[in-house]
Amino acid sequence: MIKKFFDKLLGKSAGKTTTDPQMPAAEPEAVMPAGPVIGVRVEVPVSEHGINPALLDDRAVKVVTTLQDAGFEAYVVGGAVRDLLLGHRPKDFDVATSATPEQVKALFRRAFIIGRRFRIVHVVHGRGREHEVIEVSTFRAYLDASAAEQVAGNEKTSKSELAGKSHVVDASGRVLRDNVWGPQDEDAARRDFTVNALYYDPRRQIVVDYHHGLADAKKRLLRMIGDPVTRYREDPVRIIRVVRFAAKLGFEIEPGTRKPIRACADLLANVPASRLFDEMIKLLQTGHSLASLEELRKQGLHKGVFPILDAVLDDAHQHDGREQFIQRALGDTDRRVGEGKPVAPSFMLACMLWHDVLRRTEQLRAKGEGPIAAMQAATDAVFDARIGDISGRGKLAADMREIWLMQPRFERRTPSSALSLVEQVRFRAGFDFLRLRADAGEADVELARWWEDFSTANEAEREELLTEARVQDQARRAAGGSTARAPVAEGDSTAAAGPAPAAARKRRRRRKPAGERGAAAPAATDPNGSDT
């Protein structure tokens, strides 16, 4: 392996591009060379790239300048540079440097080396909710599969073989370890897309471009660096990343990059469930979930890749109302992200798996299980089938179960039950779930409005609302109706009872200003389950 490594380094110059660096990149052929594509360094001045320094994060700039002052190369890198070129303020800032993780750690008071597959440093600024993490990575050498050690298993089954090794692949060529440091041009070559292989020096205000990423960003084009099939084999998650970026940025996928996607999709079966789950969450929580699902369909990845999406995309089209519920839930998530509000994965997943859990719950109840035990068992079964063994599974399942179990409790509007429910920590998440069900026709709109009023009312207003609820429920019973509105067996989402008779409804009260309401109103929490 060492001989191959040095042979590659000695022959590196032969792989450099010879095209004029100022000329736009030509469209690649359908079949590209499998070896590394080491580009030529081009320094683009601010007069050409036009990055607005006001969009930069002061803490990221401080990390870069601290490293530079210590004698190392350092740049803002990757997606942050891409977003800056597009005129957006990046959500996260990553830094790439010639310093090793140990050298980076020594320069900062609060810095932590993390990761096995890729060793990086988290430089932490601030504390509590206001803290920010700048991720710092060391320039890595480009080593193809032939220069790496190979193991037969994966991250879990070959732990002992991976110990102490820097560059390892599995039998399919997927990279399990990549911690061989190298020069910046090779670091650029090992990045996935040209628009993500850009380096920005905030001190000199230049963009360093090796692969015509600036030209592709202007053309809004996603192009893989090197041979797409080889790069997908190195890391199959790139298949998902190209879909996510296309949806998020509104970019087109370059034909050579798009062509092998379907054929390489089977490689995703080798990716650990936890990493695939994280990628799915990114797809759905970056504010472009509906566009991401559409892009998955376009690339033929909407079935068989994510078990959770199988539950949504398969079943949602077989039952009236289900698709509408999911579309509203994802649309609501996109809206919240666009408004800069937090989104809890538990709330989104509770929406996506609601009908799956409900169907299994009804099947268990038909066999004699009690309602609570049936839902708990259904939750566990759905998690095993749709999510699998991931980190944080227990907390995630507990939060989702709490949201689901609140739904039948919303039907019981007695004084003790109602007061107890609004005091629940996750009441707001449960209520927002009820509201989405009402918007989709699965629950009574008047019931959702009643709980919205009750949750913010003072003591006197709550007494009035409880009286109103008692009159409505009595009218329903007299008319032979039912107060139960949750969907029933096999996902019949239209089984909700209609709204209360007109005679039983009261005129909506005029809301008092917030300052006049009593202390009985609960503290506001994030609608998707996170404290505000």
NULUM-871644 format. One line per 5 residues: number of its first residue (from 1); for each residue x, y, z negated of C-alpha. Coordinates in pm, 1 decimal, padded with zeros to 6 digits. Each point is the difference from the previous one (the first is absolute). Last residue first. Example, Ala and Ser with C-alpha at 12.3 -4.5 7.8 and 13.67 -1.06 7.14 Angstrom:
! residues 2
2> 01367.0,-00106.0,-00714.0  -00137.0,-00344.0,-00066.0
***
This chain:
! residues 532
532> -03891.4,02856.2,-02210.8  -00004.0,-00350.0,-00146.1  00004.4,-00268.7,00264.9  -00303.4,-00210.8,00087.0  -00087.0,00103.7,00349.6
527> -00219.2,00283.2,-00120.3  00285.2,00129.2,-00218.7  -00122.6,00058.0,-00349.3  -00200.9,00279.2,-00150.0  -00032.1,00002.2,-00377.9
522> -00341.3,-00118.1,-00106.8  -00295.5,00238.3,-00047.6  -00115.0,-00001.7,-00362.1  00181.5,00325.1,-00072.0  -00302.8,00191.3,00109.7
517> -00038.5,00188.5,00320.5  00009.8,00377.9,-00002.5  00356.2,00033.2,00133.5  -00075.0,-00217.9,00300.1  -00275.6,00226.7,00122.8
512> -00343.5,-00149.7,-00041.6  -00155.9,-00213.6,00270.7  -00355.4,00078.6,00105.2  -00191.1,-00317.5,-00051.6  -00102.9,-00223.8,00283.4
507> -00376.6,-00012.2,00026.8  -00127.9,-00314.4,-00158.9  -00066.9,-00325.3,00173.6  -00280.3,-00226.2,-00118.1  -00262.3,00137.2,00237.0
502> 00237.2,-00044.9,00293.8  00040.2,-00369.8,-00068.6  00353.7,-00095.8,-00107.0  00248.4,-00077.1,00272.2  -00009.8,-00327.6,00188.5
497> 00130.7,-00324.7,-00142.2  00328.1,-00116.5,00141.4  00001.9,-00326.5,00192.5  00152.8,00158.2,00308.9  00353.6,-00119.7,-00077.6
492> -00089.2,-00363.9,00038.7  00355.1,-00115.6,-00071.9  -00061.4,-00373.4,-00011.9  -00219.7,00020.0,-00309.7  -00081.0,00339.1,-00147.1
487> 00095.4,00362.6,00043.7  -00041.0,00212.1,-00317.4  -00330.1,00184.2,-00031.5  -00171.8,-00149.4,-00302.7  -00267.0,00235.9,-00136.3
482> -00272.0,-00222.7,00134.1  -00335.9,00077.9,00151.4  -00347.3,-00123.0,-00096.1  -00149.3,00348.8,00019.5  -00040.9,00009.4,-00376.9
477> 00362.7,-00108.9,-00036.9  00112.9,00278.2,00227.9  -00208.1,00261.4,-00180.7  00140.5,-00113.5,-00334.9  00352.0,00032.1,00135.6
472> -00066.8,00353.9,00125.5  -00155.5,00111.3,-00329.5  00294.5,-00142.0,-00199.5  00247.0,00169.8,00231.6  -00166.1,00339.6,-00046.6
467> 00007.9,-00042.3,-00376.7  00369.3,-00086.0,00022.8  00056.0,00309.1,00214.2  -00171.1,00227.7,-00250.8  00205.0,-00140.4,-00286.7
462> 00312.3,00046.0,00210.3  -00085.5,00364.2,00060.6  -00025.2,00059.1,-00373.5  00339.1,-00163.3,-00067.4  00189.0,00178.4,00277.1
457> 00008.9,-00128.5,00355.7  00308.8,-00091.6,00205.6  -00033.5,-00381.0,00004.9  -00379.2,00014.8,-00000.1  -00020.9,00208.6,00318.2
452> 00228.8,-00232.2,00196.0  -00180.1,-00297.8,-00150.2  -00337.8,00126.6,00121.7  00138.7,00077.6,00345.9  00127.4,-00355.4,00035.0
447> -00338.3,-00138.4,-00104.6  -00178.1,00231.8,00242.5  00213.9,-00135.6,00285.6  -00112.1,-00353.0,-00084.8  00267.6,-00256.5,00085.2
442> 00119.5,-00187.6,00307.8  -00095.8,00267.6,00252.5  00359.9,00090.7,00094.0  -00015.5,00335.4,-00183.5  -00143.5,-00181.3,-00303.5
437> 00284.3,-00251.8,-00000.3  00247.7,00285.0,00028.8  -00162.9,00171.9,-00298.4  00010.6,-00319.7,-00204.6  00375.8,-00031.2,00067.4
432> 00041.1,00363.2,-00099.2  -00181.1,-00083.8,-00324.2  00229.5,-00293.3,-00077.1  00309.2,00215.1,00061.8  -00143.8,00276.9,-00215.5
427> -00082.6,-00241.8,-00280.7  00354.5,-00133.2,-00013.2  00071.8,00109.1,-00356.6  -00350.6,-00100.5,-00113.0  -00183.6,00275.2,-00189.0
422> -00259.8,00035.4,00276.1  -00095.2,-00365.4,-00051.9  -00058.8,00016.8,-00375.0  -00232.8,00297.0,00032.4  -00201.2,-00174.1,00271.5
417> -00029.5,-00330.7,-00187.9  -00100.7,00156.4,-00332.4  -00255.4,00235.6,00154.1  -00152.4,-00252.1,00244.2  00088.2,00044.6,00365.2
412> 00073.4,-00360.7,00089.8  00046.8,-00006.0,00379.6  00347.7,00150.8,-00026.0  00100.1,-00308.9,-00200.5  -00045.4,-00213.6,00313.0
407> 00281.2,00200.1,00169.7  00234.1,00026.9,-00298.7  00117.8,-00358.6,00044.0  00145.4,00086.3,00339.9  00210.4,00293.9,-00121.5
402> 00125.1,-00200.8,-00299.1  00091.2,-00291.9,00224.2  00206.6,00232.2,00220.2  00196.0,00135.1,-00296.2  00061.6,-00348.7,-00143.4
397> 00107.5,-00137.9,00340.3  00255.5,00275.9,00048.6  00137.0,-00038.8,-00350.6  00040.9,-00376.4,00043.2  00144.6,00021.7,00353.0
392> 00273.3,00241.9,-00101.4  00263.0,-00178.9,00207.2  -00151.8,-00224.9,00260.8  -00119.0,-00360.6,00011.6  -00277.1,-00019.6,00255.9
387> -00210.2,00283.3,00139.1  -00287.8,-00145.3,00203.8  -00044.4,-00363.0,-00106.2  00141.0,00010.6,-00353.3  -00153.1,00340.2,-00065.6
382> -00335.7,-00117.6,00133.1  00001.3,-00301.0,-00233.0  00094.2,00209.8,-00303.1  -00273.9,00252.9,00072.6  -00257.0,-00275.2,00054.7
377> 00085.1,-00152.7,-00338.2  -00043.4,00336.2,-00170.9  -00321.8,00065.3,00191.6  -00146.9,-00337.7,-00095.5  00100.9,00035.3,-00365.7
372> -00176.1,00337.7,-00017.0  -00317.0,-00116.5,00180.2  -00034.3,-00335.9,-00176.8  00082.8,-00312.4,00200.2  -00284.4,-00234.2,00095.0
367> 00097.3,-00121.7,00345.6  -00193.6,00281.4,00166.6  00202.0,00234.5,-00216.4  00317.9,-00135.7,00155.8  -00125.2,00063.3,00353.8
362> -00120.0,00347.0,-00100.8  00346.0,00086.3,-00133.9  00166.0,-00131.5,00314.7  -00212.3,00230.6,00214.0  00060.1,00297.8,-00228.9
357> 00376.4,-00055.7,-00000.3  00013.6,00006.6,00380.5  -00245.7,00288.3,00013.5  00213.8,00213.4,-00229.9  00337.5,-00091.9,00150.5
352> 00059.2,00321.2,00195.8  -00161.8,00231.7,-00252.5  00186.6,-00147.7,-00297.1  00314.8,00022.5,00213.4  -00044.5,00376.8,00037.1
347> -00072.7,00047.9,-00369.2  00290.1,-00216.9,-00116.7  00241.5,00175.2,00237.9  -00062.4,00328.8,-00184.8  -00000.7,00312.5,00215.5
342> 00148.0,00328.1,-00116.3  -00126.7,00332.3,00139.9  00196.4,00201.4,00256.6  -00310.6,00100.4,00192.7  00103.5,-00217.2,00295.5
337> 00046.3,-00292.5,-00237.9  -00353.3,00052.7,-00128.9  -00146.1,00015.3,00350.3  00180.7,-00315.3,00111.8  -00131.7,-00186.0,-00305.9
332> -00355.8,00118.3,00070.3  00033.4,-00122.7,00358.2  00123.5,-00333.9,-00131.5  -00301.8,-00035.4,-00229.8  -00243.6,00125.2,00263.8
327> 00131.0,-00243.4,00260.9  -00011.9,-00283.9,-00253.2  -00363.8,00072.3,-00091.9  -00104.1,00042.8,00363.8  00163.2,-00328.2,00093.3
322> -00187.7,-00176.5,-00273.9  -00338.6,00148.5,00084.3  -00116.9,-00259.4,00246.5  00188.3,-00324.6,-00044.5  00220.7,-00173.8,00256.8
317> 00221.6,00291.9,00098.9  00131.2,00055.1,-00352.4  00075.0,-00368.3,-00040.6  00294.8,-00016.1,00238.5  00155.4,00344.9,-00041.4
312> -00045.8,00018.8,-00374.7  00093.5,-00346.0,-00123.9  00270.9,-00025.0,00266.4  00125.2,00336.6,-00124.2  00064.3,-00152.6,-00340.3
307> 00171.5,-00302.3,00155.5  00244.7,00231.9,00181.6  00159.3,-00140.2,00316.8  -00256.7,-00249.8,00133.9  -00228.5,00246.9,00171.0
302> 00039.3,00371.4,00081.0  00344.6,-00043.3,00156.2  -00096.0,00005.3,00369.1  00187.2,00325.4,00072.2  -00317.0,00200.8,00067.0
297> -00173.8,-00158.5,-00296.6  00283.6,00099.5,-00232.4  -00013.9,00351.3,00149.2  -00370.3,00023.9,-00084.6  00069.9,-00114.5,-00353.7
292> 00273.6,00263.4,-00029.9  -00228.1,00275.0,00134.1  -00255.9,-00087.2,-00268.8  00269.1,-00004.0,-00267.9  00160.3,00330.5,00095.5
287> 00041.7,00178.3,-00333.8  00311.6,-00191.2,-00103.2  -00191.8,-00241.3,-00219.3  -00119.3,-00271.7,00237.9  00316.4,-00082.0,00190.6
282> 00211.7,00055.6,-00310.9  -00217.4,-00249.3,-00188.8  00052.7,-00250.5,00281.5  00375.6,00049.4,-00022.4  -00007.3,-00063.7,-00374.8
277> -00197.6,-00322.7,00056.1  00256.2,-00116.2,00257.3  00274.9,00063.6,-00253.8  -00184.3,-00193.7,-00273.4  -00082.9,-00289.2,00232.7
272> 00366.0,-00054.4,00091.8  00060.2,00023.9,00377.7  00036.7,-00335.2,00174.9  -00355.6,00002.4,00141.0  00080.1,00338.4,00156.0
267> 00207.5,-00181.1,00263.9  -00326.9,-00118.8,00157.1  -00054.1,00356.4,00126.6  00299.9,-00023.9,00233.9  -00199.6,-00093.4,00312.7
262> -00256.9,00268.7,-00078.7  00260.6,00273.7,-00043.4  00223.8,-00095.4,00295.9  -00137.8,00264.9,00246.4  -00031.8,00296.5,-00236.8
257> 00367.1,00093.5,-00032.4  00064.9,-00036.3,00374.1  -00315.0,00200.4,00074.2  00082.3,00294.1,-00235.7  -00264.1,00021.9,-00272.3
252> -00195.8,00325.4,00025.9  00002.5,00235.6,-00294.8  -00303.0,00125.6,-00196.6  00222.7,00044.8,-00303.4  -00187.7,-00216.4,-00250.0
247> -00143.9,-00249.9,00247.7  00321.9,-00050.6,00198.1  00199.6,00002.0,-00324.2  -00215.5,-00271.2,-00153.8  00005.0,-00220.5,00310.6
242> 00378.7,00030.5,00033.5  00035.2,-00075.6,-00370.3  -00207.7,-00316.6,00025.4  00225.2,-00153.3,00264.9  00300.9,00134.9,-00190.1
237> -00112.7,-00230.8,-00280.1  00151.1,-00280.6,00209.0  00350.0,00104.7,-00113.3  00299.6,-00147.1,00182.6  -00235.0,-00188.5,00232.6
232> -00178.0,00323.6,00094.5  00339.7,00158.4,00076.7  00101.5,-00289.5,00221.9  -00330.0,00013.6,00188.5  00022.9,00380.2,00035.6
227> 00352.8,-00002.8,00152.9  00179.5,00315.8,-00109.1  -00153.5,00303.1,-00172.5  -00379.1,-00033.5,00016.4  -00192.6,00285.9,00162.4
222> -00299.5,00180.8,-00146.4  -00093.2,00294.4,00223.0  -00141.5,00340.7,-00088.2  00183.3,00157.5,00300.0  00156.4,00256.7,-00234.6
217> 00084.4,-00278.0,-00246.3  00148.1,-00205.0,00285.5  00228.7,00289.5,00099.1  00113.9,00044.2,-00361.0  00058.6,-00373.6,-00033.6
212> 00242.9,00002.1,00292.2  00193.0,-00287.8,-00158.1  00293.0,00149.8,-00195.7  -00153.6,00321.7,-00138.7  00153.3,00216.5,-00273.6
207> -00232.1,00290.6,-00081.6  00173.7,00322.7,-00103.9  -00088.5,00254.3,-00267.9  00361.2,00023.6,-00125.8  -00106.0,-00025.3,-00367.6
202> -00323.8,-00187.1,00066.8  00183.6,-00277.9,00189.7  -00265.9,-00204.5,00174.9  00044.9,-00357.7,00119.9  -00219.1,-00170.3,00263.2
197> -00046.5,-00374.3,00043.1  -00373.3,-00004.0,-00078.5  -00101.4,00153.4,00334.6  00213.6,-00261.4,00178.6  -00183.1,-00284.7,-00168.4
192> 00134.4,-00281.1,-00220.1  00321.1,00104.1,-00170.0  00300.2,-00227.4,00060.4  00148.6,00224.3,00269.5  -00012.0,00310.1,-00223.7
187> 00198.9,-00175.9,-00272.1  00244.0,-00108.9,00270.2  00058.3,00363.3,00103.1  00027.7,00100.5,-00367.3  00291.1,-00229.0,-00077.8
182> -00025.3,-00324.5,-00202.8  -00104.8,-00161.2,-00326.0  -00103.1,-00364.8,-00011.2  -00305.2,-00041.0,-00223.8  -00261.3,-00165.0,00218.9
177> -00146.1,-00308.7,-00169.2  -00302.2,-00207.1,00106.1  00000.1,00102.2,00368.2  -00240.7,-00202.8,00210.8  00187.6,-00201.2,00263.7
172> -00252.7,-00285.8,00016.6  00220.1,-00235.6,-00206.7  00046.9,00260.6,-00273.7  00249.7,00283.6,00005.3  00276.9,00103.8,-00239.9
167> 00232.7,00300.4,-00028.0  00143.7,00101.2,-00337.4  00027.5,-00322.2,-00197.5  00048.4,-00019.9,-00378.4  -00305.0,-00218.0,-00063.9
162> -00183.6,-00086.6,00320.9  00067.1,-00374.7,-00024.4  -00136.8,-00013.8,-00356.0  -00314.9,00189.3,00096.5  -00076.8,-00227.4,00295.8
157> -00362.4,-00101.1,-00066.1  -00119.0,00342.9,-00111.5  00158.4,00235.1,00253.3  -00035.8,-00252.0,00285.5  00120.3,-00345.6,00097.2
152> 00251.0,-00144.4,00247.2  00275.1,00248.9,-00066.9  00214.5,00176.2,00257.6  00314.7,00206.7,-00044.4  00013.4,00300.7,00225.3
147> 00210.2,00090.9,00303.3  -00219.5,-00193.7,00245.1  -00309.7,00169.4,-00144.2  00114.1,00347.3,00104.6  00205.6,00228.9,-00220.0
142> -00045.6,00376.8,00020.2  00190.7,00151.2,-00290.3  -00192.3,00189.6,-00264.1  00021.6,00365.6,-00106.1  -00082.4,00008.8,-00373.0
137> -00357.1,00066.8,-00111.0  -00138.8,00271.0,-00228.2  -00367.3,00009.4,-00097.5  -00104.0,00329.8,-00158.0  -00249.5,-00065.6,-00279.1
132> -00223.8,00274.2,-00135.6  -00139.3,00048.5,-00349.6  -00306.2,00216.4,-00058.9  -00209.5,-00284.5,-00133.1  00243.7,-00063.5,-00280.5
127> 00350.5,00137.6,00033.5  00206.6,00213.8,00233.9  00252.9,-00108.3,00263.1  00095.3,-00364.3,00056.5  00273.8,-00115.5,00237.7
122> -00095.1,-00349.2,00116.1  00300.7,-00180.5,00144.6  -00005.8,-00268.8,00268.5  00099.2,-00364.6,00034.6  -00191.6,-00154.6,00290.2
117> -00111.0,-00362.8,-00036.6  00084.9,00013.2,-00368.7  -00156.1,00323.9,-00114.5  00071.7,00272.9,-00254.2  00288.5,00221.2,-00110.9
112> -00125.2,00265.4,-00242.7  00076.9,00370.7,-00022.7  -00080.6,00240.3,-00281.6  00317.0,00195.9,-00076.9  00118.5,00014.3,00359.0
107> 00347.4,-00025.7,00153.5  00095.3,-00344.4,-00134.9  -00309.2,-00160.8,00155.0  00103.7,00114.9,00346.0  00347.2,-00151.8,-00037.4
102> -00148.2,-00331.0,-00118.4  -00245.9,-00006.1,00288.4  00285.5,00058.2,00246.9  00051.6,00349.0,00141.9  -00021.8,00043.4,00380.4
97> -00347.8,00144.4,-00042.1  -00362.4,-00032.3,00099.9  -00274.1,00198.7,-00179.2  -00372.5,-00067.8,-00012.9  -00271.3,00261.9,-00049.8
92> -00361.6,-00093.7,-00059.8  -00328.6,00172.5,00085.4  00154.6,00187.5,00288.4  -00124.4,00354.0,00073.3  -00113.3,-00013.1,00360.5
87> 00134.8,00205.7,00292.9  00051.5,-00296.1,00232.5  00377.7,00032.5,-00034.9  -00044.7,-00000.1,-00378.4  -00202.8,-00320.7,00025.9
82> 00276.7,-00176.2,00193.8  00261.5,00127.2,-00243.6  -00199.4,-00137.1,-00294.4  -00057.1,-00327.0,00183.4  00370.7,-00076.8,00023.8
77> 00275.7,00194.3,-00170.8  00094.4,00297.9,-00213.3  00376.8,00001.0,00033.0  00318.7,-00074.0,-00193.4  00366.3,-00045.0,00088.4
72> 00210.8,-00024.0,-00313.3  00258.2,00237.7,-00148.4  -00155.3,00064.7,-00342.4  -00144.7,00328.0,00131.5  -00177.1,-00200.3,00269.8
67> -00159.7,-00231.0,-00255.9  -00121.7,00293.1,-00209.3  -00119.6,00176.4,00316.4  -00216.0,-00295.7,00104.7  -00148.7,-00055.2,-00347.4
62> -00073.7,00372.3,-00033.1  -00172.8,00003.6,00338.8  -00221.3,-00287.1,-00113.4  -00085.6,00192.0,-00315.6  -00084.5,00316.8,00194.3
57> -00243.2,-00186.7,00226.3  00007.6,00133.2,00354.6  -00298.5,00156.4,00175.6  00138.4,00352.3,-00051.7  00305.9,-00099.9,00205.9
52> -00219.9,00001.3,00316.5  00144.5,-00243.7,00251.4  00029.6,00154.5,00348.4  00186.7,-00288.4,00168.7  00154.5,00204.9,00279.4
47> 00097.1,00333.2,-00163.0  00065.3,-00195.9,-00319.9  00299.0,-00167.4,00163.7  00004.4,-00363.6,00124.5  00318.1,-00194.2,-00074.7
42> 00028.6,-00297.3,00235.9  00180.1,-00317.0,-00107.6  00018.2,-00264.7,00273.3  -00202.0,-00317.5,-00049.3  00097.9,-00347.3,-00111.3
37> -00248.3,-00246.2,00149.0  00061.5,-00323.8,-00185.2  -00033.6,-00324.7,00191.7  -00318.5,-00153.5,00144.0  00016.6,00195.3,00323.7
32> -00339.7,00124.8,00118.2  -00268.5,-00175.6,00201.5  -00296.5,00210.5,00114.8  00238.9,00268.4,00121.2  00040.0,00314.3,-00202.7
27> -00144.3,00337.6,00106.5  00287.0,00240.3,00041.7  00115.1,00205.3,-00296.1  -00009.2,00373.7,00044.0  00328.8,00163.3,00108.8
22> 00199.1,00194.7,-00259.4  00196.5,-00305.2,-00110.9  00120.1,-00061.1,00356.8  -00003.9,-00376.1,00029.3  00295.8,-00211.5,-00105.1
17> -00163.7,-00190.0,-00283.4  00230.2,-00173.7,-00240.8  00013.5,-00381.2,00013.3  00357.8,-00023.0,00115.1  00103.2,00209.9,-00297.5
12> -00106.8,-00275.9,-00240.2  00240.8,-00260.6,00119.3  00226.7,00025.9,-00299.3  -00298.1,00012.7,-00236.2  -00158.5,-00304.7,00157.7
7> 00320.9,-00199.9,-00016.8  00033.6,00106.4,-00364.2  -00343.8,-00140.4,-00087.6  00042.3,-00311.7,00207.6  00326.8,-00074.8,-00180.4
2> -00166.2,00058.7,-00339.4  -00286.9,-00238.7,00090.8
***
